[in-house]
């Protein structure tokens, strides 16, 4: 198993991964509309060089924002290793914080990031309603039958 820069890996396989996970490479969140296949990031490859984890991010000044994180094999440390890789990169680029946005239904993400030192910093009420204007295929109901409405920003201050 190996972590590689997204730019060092096959663009076609990265695009296919996003389509399998999200139906598209496009991510619409309060901070912007992103084509995740064009962002910086890292892939976690299994021994057959298949993507089993992928993270993307963008750096703006002293802030690094994680735009997407996916792990096909959960509870194996893949997401943690990918987040740590982005945090190392952010520190090397003199970022003071890492932020991310998730939706109110994504309890797994909220748990995952808080266990890794991230704090809830903002709530964007009804933000997903606005995102659906750009991306109407966003479902109305998510994990556990929870209506998908709000976005929640989390942040970790880097030392």
Backbone as ProteinMPNN parsed JSONL, in Angstrom:
{"seq_chain_A": "XXXXXXXXXXXXXXXXXXXXXXXXXXXXXXXXXXXXXXXXXXXXXXXXXXXXXXXXXXXXXXXXXXXXXXXXXXXXXXXXXXXXXXXXXXXXXXXXXXXXXXXXXXXXXXXXXXXXXXXXXXXXXXXXXXXXXXXXXXXXXXXXXXXXXXXXXXXXXXX", "coords_chain_A": {"N_chain_A": [[0.833, -1.174, 0.0], [0.403, 2.272, -0.69], [0.938, 5.817, -0.619], [0.443, 8.326, -2.976], [1.092, 11.319, -4.837], [-1.646, 12.997, -6.272], [-1.257, 14.068, -8.779], [0.664, 12.448, -9.847], [-0.558, 10.209, -10.622], [-2.738, 8.242, -12.732], [-4.858, 10.252, -14.585], [-7.259, 9.513, -15.764], [-8.057, 7.299, -14.194], [-8.422, 8.589, -11.766], [-10.554, 10.327, -12.347], [-12.509, 8.383, -12.951], [-12.707, 7.185, -10.421], [-13.86, 9.277, -8.881], [-16.308, 9.517, -10.23], [-17.436, 7.005, -9.692], [-17.693, 7.212, -6.903], [-19.095, 9.626, -6.412], [-20.618, 10.242, -8.611], [-19.853, 12.266, -10.236], [-17.145, 14.571, -10.965], [-17.384, 16.953, -9.821], [-17.655, 19.145, -7.062], [-19.75, 20.868, -4.945], [-19.772, 23.283, -2.624], [-20.043, 25.546, 0.183], [-17.722, 27.099, 0.058], [-17.053, 27.133, -2.601], [-17.204, 26.021, -6.084], [-15.906, 23.112, -7.287], [-13.804, 21.222, -9.466], [-12.89, 18.279, -8.651], [-11.039, 16.543, -9.785], [-9.105, 18.152, -10.752], [-7.783, 19.295, -8.69], [-5.154, 19.625, -6.186], [-3.866, 16.799, -4.428], [-3.925, 13.536, -2.836], [-3.547, 10.036, -3.424], [-4.409, 6.847, -2.141], [-3.099, 3.811, -2.627], [-3.741, 0.355, -3.285], [-2.061, -2.873, -3.221], [-2.315, -3.663, -5.837], [-2.214, -1.364, -7.209], [-4.588, 0.002, -7.301], [-6.919, 2.609, -6.653], [-7.835, 3.14, -3.37], [-8.342, 5.048, -1.612], [-8.732, 8.6, -1.47], [-7.872, 12.011, -1.4], [-8.532, 15.489, -1.69], [-7.437, 18.895, -1.918], [-7.194, 22.469, -1.385], [-5.111, 25.307, -1.334], [-5.204, 28.445, 0.111], [-3.6, 31.221, 0.708], [-2.83, 31.318, 4.061], [-4.408, 29.208, 4.691], [-5.51, 25.892, 4.371], [-7.788, 24.001, 2.637], [-9.578, 21.075, 2.898], [-11.169, 19.483, 0.358], [-12.33, 17.128, -0.57], [-12.657, 13.786, 0.692], [-12.282, 10.406, 0.462], [-12.643, 7.003, 1.278], [-12.459, 3.714, 0.391], [-12.133, 1.415, 1.831], [-13.053, 1.343, 4.932], [-12.086, 2.097, 8.339], [-9.451, 1.224, 8.359], [-7.397, 2.965, 8.604], [-6.827, 4.494, 6.385], [-8.098, 6.946, 5.612], [-7.206, 8.531, 7.742], [-4.402, 8.535, 7.319], [-4.297, 9.853, 4.849], [-5.369, 12.384, 5.508], [-3.407, 13.202, 7.34], [-1.25, 13.427, 5.597], [-2.032, 15.605, 4.011], [-2.092, 17.55, 6.025], [0.65, 17.65, 6.685], [1.654, 18.654, 4.269], [0.336, 21.131, 4.234], [1.507, 22.375, 6.474], [4.159, 22.523, 5.538], [3.793, 24.368, 3.557], [3.375, 26.623, 4.939], [0.847, 27.03, 6.056], [-1.615, 27.944, 8.465], [-3.861, 26.725, 9.325], [-6.18, 24.034, 8.791], [-9.113, 23.507, 7.043], [-12.468, 22.285, 6.477], [-15.531, 21.355, 4.872], [-18.572, 19.789, 5.578], [-21.685, 17.978, 5.321], [-24.741, 18.209, 7.265], [-25.84, 15.67, 7.692], [-23.762, 13.908, 7.651], [-22.618, 12.142, 9.776], [-20.569, 10.33, 10.252], [-18.304, 11.601, 9.156], [-18.19, 13.891, 10.772], [-17.635, 12.735, 13.263], [-15.206, 11.413, 12.639], [-13.391, 13.556, 11.943], [-13.433, 15.162, 14.276], [-12.3, 13.432, 16.135], [-9.73, 13.601, 15.315], [-8.749, 16.034, 16.006], [-10.101, 18.252, 14.973], [-12.317, 21.074, 15.077], [-15.722, 22.154, 15.311], [-16.633, 25.005, 13.588], [-18.301, 26.697, 12.103], [-21.696, 26.972, 11.019], [-23.628, 26.589, 8.181], [-26.654, 27.361, 7.545], [-29.161, 25.787, 5.591], [-27.504, 25.659, 3.336], [-27.165, 23.64, 1.486], [-29.404, 23.702, -0.067], [-28.895, 25.893, -1.701], [-26.638, 24.907, -3.012], [-27.811, 22.89, -4.521], [-28.898, 24.263, -6.664], [-26.813, 24.502, -8.408], [-26.012, 21.916, -8.614], [-28.199, 19.756, -9.083], [-28.531, 17.04, -8.587], [-27.837, 16.413, -5.996], [-28.762, 14.547, -3.24], [-31.827, 14.617, -1.249], [-32.126, 13.372, 1.142], [-29.976, 11.897, 3.473], [-27.39, 10.003, 5.102], [-28.649, 7.713, 7.452], [-31.28, 8.512, 7.126], [-31.45, 11.227, 7.522], [-32.419, 14.503, 6.734], [-30.727, 16.324, 4.217], [-29.459, 19.375, 4.623], [-27.888, 21.484, 5.807], [-24.565, 22.918, 5.928], [-21.518, 22.215, 7.566], [-18.707, 23.635, 8.945], [-15.451, 22.624, 9.733], [-12.409, 22.934, 11.578], [-8.883, 22.779, 11.989], [-6.258, 23.902, 13.89], [-2.949, 24.37, 12.99], [0.18, 23.493, 14.374]], "CA_chain_A": [[0.0, 0.0, 0.0], [1.259, 3.424, -0.921], [0.335, 7.122, -0.886], [1.082, 9.049, -4.07], [0.47, 12.583, -5.229], [-2.702, 12.845, -7.272], [-0.706, 14.452, -10.077], [1.542, 11.374, -10.329], [-1.386, 9.048, -10.897], [-3.536, 8.315, -13.953], [-5.995, 11.181, -14.546], [-8.459, 8.743, -16.12], [-8.478, 6.509, -13.038], [-8.9, 9.534, -10.757], [-11.893, 10.738, -12.782], [-13.387, 7.222, -12.761], [-12.922, 7.032, -8.984], [-14.848, 10.281, -8.468], [-17.609, 9.181, -10.812], [-17.958, 5.868, -8.93], [-18.018, 7.624, -5.54], [-19.97, 10.797, -6.323], [-21.384, 10.422, -9.842], [-19.256, 13.382, -10.965], [-15.917, 15.089, -10.345], [-17.704, 18.285, -9.314], [-18.052, 19.308, -5.666], [-20.346, 22.178, -4.707], [-19.876, 23.575, -1.197], [-20.111, 26.987, 0.437], [-16.478, 27.793, -0.298], [-16.893, 27.221, -4.052], [-17.514, 24.89, -6.954], [-14.599, 22.557, -7.616], [-13.613, 19.977, -10.204], [-11.929, 17.604, -7.766], [-9.985, 15.884, -10.557], [-8.098, 19.161, -11.102], [-7.196, 19.819, -7.46], [-4.04, 18.898, -5.586], [-4.336, 15.777, -3.515], [-3.182, 12.284, -2.687], [-4.277, 8.783, -3.559], [-3.916, 5.707, -1.38], [-3.181, 2.698, -3.566], [-3.504, -0.981, -2.747], [-0.917, -3.548, -3.846], [-2.566, -3.778, -7.283], [-2.204, 0.039, -7.66], [-5.966, 0.491, -7.422], [-7.225, 3.644, -5.667], [-8.762, 2.764, -2.31], [-8.555, 6.271, -0.848], [-8.345, 9.789, -2.233], [-8.152, 13.285, -0.74], [-8.167, 16.673, -2.46], [-7.358, 20.101, -1.099], [-6.795, 23.716, -2.037], [-4.453, 26.215, -0.397], [-5.44, 29.882, -0.094], [-2.843, 31.944, 1.735], [-2.425, 30.534, 5.232], [-5.432, 28.208, 4.958], [-5.641, 24.731, 3.494], [-9.127, 23.439, 2.754], [-9.829, 19.742, 2.357], [-12.388, 19.558, -0.441], [-12.943, 15.803, -0.587], [-11.938, 12.649, 1.268], [-13.002, 9.157, 0.27], [-11.926, 5.765, 1.539], [-13.291, 2.56, 0.051], [-11.987, 0.468, 2.943], [-13.097, 2.123, 6.161], [-11.523, 1.558, 9.587], [-8.114, 0.668, 8.131], [-6.426, 4.052, 8.738], [-6.553, 5.128, 5.091], [-8.501, 8.352, 5.714], [-6.3, 9.196, 8.684], [-3.102, 8.742, 6.658], [-4.462, 10.877, 3.808], [-5.504, 13.674, 6.188], [-2.082, 13.542, 7.878], [-0.412, 13.842, 4.465], [-2.437, 16.974, 3.68], [-1.635, 18.414, 7.115], [2.102, 17.832, 6.502], [1.807, 19.558, 3.123], [-0.117, 22.456, 4.672], [2.57, 22.926, 7.323], [5.311, 22.839, 4.68], [3.441, 25.553, 2.761], [3.182, 27.702, 5.915], [-0.558, 27.214, 6.432], [-1.856, 27.976, 9.904], [-5.038, 25.93, 9.656], [-6.831, 23.2, 7.779], [-10.561, 23.543, 7.197], [-13.252, 21.454, 5.566], [-16.971, 21.505, 4.996], [-19.358, 18.586, 5.36], [-23.117, 18.225, 5.503], [-25.285, 17.88, 8.591], [-26.164, 14.245, 7.805], [-22.543, 13.102, 7.572], [-22.177, 11.931, 11.153], [-19.272, 9.63, 10.236], [-17.263, 12.605, 8.938], [-18.111, 14.722, 11.976], [-16.93, 11.922, 14.265], [-13.838, 11.174, 12.147], [-12.539, 14.744, 12.037], [-13.295, 15.605, 15.664], [-11.345, 12.532, 16.785], [-8.401, 13.949, 14.819], [-8.383, 17.375, 16.452], [-10.841, 19.313, 14.29], [-13.398, 21.685, 15.839], [-16.797, 22.775, 14.545], [-16.427, 26.449, 13.663], [-19.402, 27.442, 11.491], [-22.809, 26.247, 10.421], [-24.247, 27.326, 7.08], [-28.017, 26.835, 7.436], [-29.768, 25.652, 4.263], [-26.505, 25.83, 2.273], [-27.307, 22.6, 0.462], [-30.455, 24.187, -0.978], [-28.199, 26.743, -2.675], [-25.776, 24.026, -3.816], [-28.646, 22.137, -5.474], [-29.127, 25.086, -7.859], [-25.686, 24.194, -9.288], [-25.875, 20.464, -8.729], [-29.509, 19.277, -8.645], [-28.535, 15.618, -8.222], [-27.57, 16.226, -4.565], [-29.974, 13.954, -2.649], [-32.511, 15.361, -0.197], [-32.005, 12.609, 2.384], [-28.656, 11.273, 3.523], [-27.11, 8.94, 6.067], [-29.575, 7.508, 8.552], [-32.567, 9.152, 6.88], [-31.387, 12.63, 7.939], [-32.515, 15.442, 5.613], [-29.481, 17.046, 3.939], [-29.807, 20.794, 4.544], [-26.893, 22.445, 6.266], [-23.141, 22.582, 5.863], [-20.801, 22.452, 8.81], [-17.27, 23.827, 8.734], [-14.556, 22.2, 10.801], [-11.082, 23.535, 11.441], [-7.792, 22.353, 12.882], [-5.14, 24.844, 13.906], [-1.681, 23.651, 12.869], [1.209, 23.992, 15.284]], "C_chain_A": [[0.88, 1.239, 0.0], [0.42, 4.684, -1.111], [1.148, 7.799, -1.974], [0.365, 10.363, -4.293], [-0.554, 12.31, -6.324], [-2.167, 13.127, -8.673], [0.198, 13.37, -10.676], [0.752, 10.146, -10.776], [-2.239, 9.302, -12.133], [-4.773, 9.195, -13.783], [-7.308, 10.433, -14.827], [-8.97, 7.939, -14.927], [-9.001, 7.397, -11.908], [-10.322, 9.978, -11.101], [-12.888, 9.596, -12.57], [-13.699, 6.987, -11.286], [-13.99, 8.013, -8.497], [-16.241, 9.95, -9.001], [-18.242, 8.009, -10.063], [-18.436, 6.302, -7.54], [-19.129, 8.672, -5.474], [-20.861, 10.994, -7.553], [-20.831, 11.513, -10.736], [-17.943, 13.767, -10.289], [-16.176, 16.426, -9.663], [-18.19, 18.246, -7.871], [-18.558, 20.736, -5.493], [-20.522, 22.335, -3.207], [-19.816, 25.083, -1.016], [-18.857, 27.744, 0.022], [-16.249, 27.866, -1.806], [-17.375, 25.976, -4.78], [-16.176, 24.391, -7.484], [-14.721, 21.342, -8.522], [-12.506, 19.249, -9.454], [-10.789, 16.934, -8.533], [-8.871, 16.852, -10.944], [-7.41, 19.759, -9.878], [-5.943, 19.039, -7.073], [-4.618, 17.852, -4.64], [-3.426, 14.575, -3.484], [-4.112, 11.107, -2.898], [-3.606, 7.747, -2.666], [-4.171, 4.493, -2.256], [-2.993, 1.367, -2.842], [-2.346, -1.631, -3.512], [-1.081, -3.736, -5.352], [-2.614, -2.394, -7.944], [-3.611, 0.566, -7.967], [-6.197, 1.527, -6.321], [-8.222, 3.088, -4.65], [-9.007, 3.941, -1.354], [-8.059, 7.462, -1.641], [-8.756, 11.026, -1.452], [-7.737, 14.414, -1.672], [-8.205, 17.882, -1.541], [-7.008, 21.295, -1.965], [-6.175, 24.607, -0.968], [-4.72, 27.647, -0.843], [-4.71, 30.613, 1.026], [-2.395, 31.018, 2.844], [-3.447, 29.463, 5.591], [-5.399, 27.11, 3.904], [-7.038, 24.176, 3.722], [-9.164, 22.054, 2.12], [-11.166, 19.815, 1.639], [-13.091, 18.211, -0.469], [-12.037, 14.785, 0.088], [-12.828, 11.429, 1.096], [-12.087, 7.992, 0.591], [-12.876, 4.613, 1.251], [-13.262, 1.527, 1.166], [-11.926, 1.256, 4.24], [-12.507, 1.343, 7.333], [-10.206, 0.806, 9.375], [-7.037, 1.753, 8.187], [-6.132, 4.797, 7.451], [-6.896, 6.614, 5.145], [-7.575, 9.131, 6.62], [-4.965, 9.497, 8.023], [-3.187, 9.823, 5.589], [-4.595, 12.272, 4.434], [-4.153, 14.116, 6.746], [-1.142, 14.021, 6.765], [-0.749, 15.277, 4.05], [-1.975, 17.941, 4.772], [-0.136, 18.675, 7.023], [2.375, 18.814, 5.362], [1.44, 20.98, 3.516], [0.933, 23.125, 5.554], [3.777, 23.36, 6.493], [5.062, 24.096, 3.85], [3.046, 26.73, 3.647], [1.712, 28.015, 6.218], [-0.682, 27.176, 7.95], [-3.046, 27.116, 10.316], [-5.472, 25.104, 8.457], [-8.32, 23.254, 8.076], [-11.204, 22.545, 6.246], [-14.713, 21.721, 5.829], [-17.613, 20.154, 4.725], [-20.827, 18.918, 5.595], [-23.598, 17.692, 6.846], [-25.591, 16.39, 8.772], [-24.931, 13.365, 7.933], [-21.926, 12.919, 8.966], [-20.83, 11.215, 11.226], [-18.126, 10.632, 10.056], [-17.098, 13.484, 10.171], [-17.352, 14.002, 13.082], [-15.453, 11.763, 13.892], [-12.946, 12.396, 12.387], [-12.375, 15.23, 13.473], [-12.314, 14.725, 16.429], [-9.908, 12.863, 16.395], [-8.047, 15.415, 15.065], [-9.077, 18.528, 15.751], [-12.004, 19.779, 15.167], [-14.458, 22.228, 14.89], [-16.667, 24.284, 14.704], [-17.575, 27.259, 13.075], [-20.478, 26.47, 11.027], [-23.395, 27.162, 9.355], [-25.656, 26.752, 6.877], [-28.528, 26.864, 5.987], [-28.789, 25.84, 3.098], [-26.681, 24.818, 1.15], [-28.419, 22.972, -0.526], [-29.837, 25.065, -2.07], [-27.336, 25.887, -3.589], [-26.58, 23.254, -4.856], [-28.988, 22.94, -6.722], [-28.038, 24.819, -8.895], [-25.585, 22.712, -9.59], [-27.164, 19.804, -8.23], [-29.549, 17.813, -8.229], [-28.168, 15.366, -6.763], [-28.848, 15.685, -3.92], [-30.563, 14.837, -1.536], [-32.393, 14.672, 1.157], [-30.676, 11.86, 2.345], [-28.577, 10.157, 4.54], [-28.161, 8.903, 7.169], [-30.929, 8.163, 8.371], [-32.613, 10.621, 7.272], [-31.513, 13.526, 6.702], [-31.2, 16.211, 5.447], [-29.846, 18.505, 3.693], [-28.609, 21.705, 4.729], [-25.472, 21.959, 5.986], [-22.489, 22.992, 7.168], [-19.318, 22.558, 8.473], [-16.517, 23.367, 9.975], [-13.173, 22.768, 10.52], [-10.118, 22.906, 12.435], [-6.682, 23.377, 12.746], [-3.864, 24.013, 13.886], [-0.638, 24.306, 13.763], [2.537, 24.015, 14.593]], "O_chain_A": [[1.953, 1.261, 0.603], [-0.667, 4.637, -1.688], [2.376, 7.845, -1.912], [-0.817, 10.505, -3.979], [-0.329, 11.475, -7.2], [-2.583, 12.49, -9.64], [0.464, 13.378, -11.878], [1.327, 9.165, -11.25], [-2.437, 10.45, -12.531], [-5.63, 8.919, -12.944], [-8.333, 10.699, -14.198], [-10.174, 7.899, -14.673], [-9.913, 7.007, -11.179], [-11.194, 9.999, -10.232], [-13.989, 9.819, -12.066], [-14.824, 6.63, -10.937], [-14.915, 7.624, -7.784], [-17.234, 10.095, -8.289], [-19.449, 8.01, -9.823], [-19.46, 5.821, -7.055], [-19.993, 8.62, -4.598], [-21.765, 11.83, -7.531], [-21.282, 11.676, -11.87], [-17.666, 13.336, -9.169], [-15.292, 16.971, -9.003], [-19.028, 17.421, -7.506], [-17.875, 21.694, -5.853], [-21.31, 21.622, -2.585], [-19.563, 25.814, -1.973], [-18.937, 28.92, -0.331], [-15.352, 28.579, -2.256], [-17.876, 25.025, -4.18], [-15.405, 25.157, -8.062], [-15.632, 20.53, -8.364], [-11.327, 19.568, -9.606], [-9.694, 16.772, -7.995], [-7.813, 16.429, -11.41], [-6.551, 20.63, -10.012], [-5.704, 17.937, -7.567], [-5.722, 18.01, -4.119], [-2.32, 14.585, -4.024], [-5.303, 11.168, -2.592], [-2.392, 7.773, -2.463], [-5.316, 4.182, -2.588], [-2.195, 1.259, -1.91], [-1.725, -0.989, -4.359], [-0.098, -3.945, -6.064], [-3.008, -2.272, -9.104], [-3.785, 1.464, -8.791], [-5.732, 1.355, -5.194], [-9.305, 2.627, -5.011], [-9.786, 3.831, -0.408], [-7.09, 7.359, -2.392], [-9.858, 11.086, -0.906], [-6.721, 14.319, -2.36], [-8.904, 17.895, -0.528], [-6.587, 21.157, -3.113], [-6.654, 24.657, 0.165], [-4.5, 28.014, -1.998], [-5.166, 30.615, 2.169], [-1.671, 30.051, 2.606], [-3.372, 28.872, 6.667], [-5.276, 27.373, 2.707], [-7.43, 23.91, 4.859], [-8.823, 21.886, 0.95], [-12.18, 20.169, 2.24], [-14.319, 18.153, -0.398], [-10.812, 14.907, 0.061], [-13.981, 11.42, 1.528], [-10.91, 7.988, 0.228], [-13.972, 4.549, 1.809], [-14.256, 0.845, 1.414], [-10.873, 1.777, 4.608], [-12.438, 0.114, 7.321], [-9.885, -0.126, 10.114], [-5.882, 1.489, 7.852], [-5.255, 5.662, 7.436], [-6.078, 7.452, 4.765], [-7.197, 10.261, 6.309], [-4.449, 10.606, 8.155], [-2.262, 10.621, 5.435], [-3.998, 13.231, 3.943], [-3.794, 15.288, 6.634], [-0.333, 14.923, 6.98], [0.149, 16.072, 3.77], [-1.513, 19.04, 4.465], [0.309, 19.799, 7.258], [3.225, 19.697, 5.482], [2.148, 21.927, 3.172], [1.214, 24.313, 5.395], [4.345, 24.429, 6.716], [6.001, 24.803, 3.484], [2.46, 27.706, 3.178], [1.379, 29.139, 6.593], [0.058, 26.463, 8.629], [-3.226, 26.812, 11.495], [-5.182, 25.417, 7.303], [-8.742, 23.069, 9.218], [-10.562, 22.03, 5.331], [-15.087, 22.248, 6.877], [-17.255, 19.461, 3.773], [-21.159, 20.024, 6.022], [-22.956, 16.849, 7.472], [-25.6, 15.901, 9.902], [-25.046, 12.191, 8.287], [-20.868, 13.466, 9.279], [-20.042, 11.455, 12.141], [-17.097, 10.526, 10.724], [-15.973, 13.787, 10.568], [-16.517, 14.603, 13.758], [-14.567, 11.954, 14.724], [-11.869, 12.276, 12.97], [-11.289, 15.666, 13.852], [-11.576, 15.219, 17.282], [-8.97, 12.448, 17.075], [-7.16, 15.967, 14.415], [-8.675, 19.679, 15.923], [-12.6, 18.99, 15.9], [-14.14, 22.704, 13.8], [-16.598, 24.789, 15.825], [-17.806, 28.392, 13.498], [-20.208, 25.317, 10.693], [-23.627, 28.348, 9.59], [-25.838, 25.786, 6.137], [-28.342, 27.845, 5.267], [-29.214, 26.15, 1.985], [-26.378, 25.11, -0.007], [-28.366, 22.589, -1.694], [-30.227, 24.977, -3.234], [-27.3, 26.109, -4.8], [-26.085, 22.991, -5.952], [-29.338, 22.353, -7.746], [-28.283, 24.893, -10.099], [-25.139, 22.303, -10.662], [-27.222, 19.344, -7.09], [-30.505, 17.385, -7.583], [-28.183, 14.216, -6.324], [-29.906, 16.301, -4.043], [-29.876, 15.686, -0.967], [-32.542, 15.311, 2.199], [-30.302, 11.273, 1.33], [-29.556, 9.46, 4.807], [-28.515, 9.933, 7.744], [-31.658, 8.356, 9.344], [-33.693, 11.206, 7.349], [-30.792, 13.329, 5.724], [-30.63, 16.691, 6.427], [-30.464, 18.836, 2.681], [-28.35, 22.587, 3.91], [-25.218, 20.764, 5.831], [-22.865, 23.987, 7.788], [-18.75, 21.691, 7.809], [-16.892, 23.676, 11.105], [-12.818, 23.045, 9.374], [-10.484, 22.552, 13.556], [-6.224, 23.682, 11.645], [-3.713, 23.071, 14.664], [-0.588, 25.53, 13.884], [3.538, 24.406, 15.194]]}, "name": "protein", "num_of_chains": 1, "seq": "XXXXXXXXXXXXXXXXXXXXXXXXXXXXXXXXXXXXXXXXXXXXXXXXXXXXXXXXXXXXXXXXXXXXXXXXXXXXXXXXXXXXXXXXXXXXXXXXXXXXXXXXXXXXXXXXXXXXXXXXXXXXXXXXXXXXXXXXXXXXXXXXXXXXXXXXXXXXXXX"}
